[in-house]
Amino acid sequence: MQLNLNKPICFFDLETTGVSITKDRIVEISILKVNPNGTEEKKTWLVNPEMQIPDVVIAVHGITNEKVANEPTFNELAKEINTWIKDSDLGGFNSNRFDIPLLAEEMLRAGIDFDMKNRQSVDVQTIFHKMEQRTLTAAFKFYCDRSLEGAHSAEADTMATYEVLKAQLDRYEDLENDTSFLADFSSRKKLADFAGFIAYDKEGDECFSFGKHNGKKVTEILEKEPGYFGWLLSADFPLYTKKVLTAIKLRAFNNKLQ
């Protein structure tokens, strides 16, 4: 089954220096752009992370410090990568919880105002977990009846993710061939930021989803405890989370002026 698209969707996968959204960096990114007419474009970049790749991570994806030493930094690649994805929805495997948040951090560090306001995100892992509870390698075997060669390389994982989603659409009649439906189905909780520190409550208002103010509305806390906002901006939270908090604070301030 081919995807029913009204705009392009970019499936992508990152290989990184680790699993921290705020501290780790991208060492490889592969993008498969699928257009509404069915044509596909593919591009893979090696990236100099400007930090050491730990041996334990090299053992997973095989990308050594020597291999990326002379590659461009993400700051140098950011505009080109953004050009590829700026008009597209995004898809990946565990992308809502890791790849998109980390990509957002890298983009913001490079001075690109990255957000998801006008696009959907389809997390193939979430669809898979809701249906079968497996890993990407098992998903590829289960849905496509093939062994995943080159697992943990960005390109192999990206291609496998795309093939798995198409097979999921063939297998499950309840899945609609529509990006908006798939994005909603593959989301775990409606979030205001990528990392899950700010969620939406039943009224559609932003609320904190961590710490002493868990479940409380962001606007109410920022008004009652002005110093909390300053602490959040100075603490080790993702840049995108800080961007969302700032937007909420400015919106509340502008509403008071009206």
Salt bridges, closest charged atoms under 4 A:
ASP87 OD1 - LYS33 NZ 2.99
ASP89 OD1 - LYS7 NZ 3.79
GLU106 OE1 - ARG109 NH2 3.23
ASP113 OD1 - LYS243 NZ 2.33
ASP115 OD2 - LYS243 NZ 3.95
ASP145 OD1 - LYS141 NZ 3.94
GLU155 OE2 - LYS42 NZ 3.33
GLU163 OE1 - ARG146 NH2 3.95
GLU163 OE2 - LYS166 NZ 3.59
ASP201 OD2 - LYS217 NZ 2.52
GLU203 OE1 - LYS217 NZ 3.58
ASP205 OD2 - LYS217 NZ 2.94
GLU206 OE1 - ARG251 NH2 2.83
GLU223 OE2 - LYS256 NZ 3.74
GLU225 OE1 - LYS212 NZ 3.74
GLU225 OE2 - HIS213 NE2 3.16
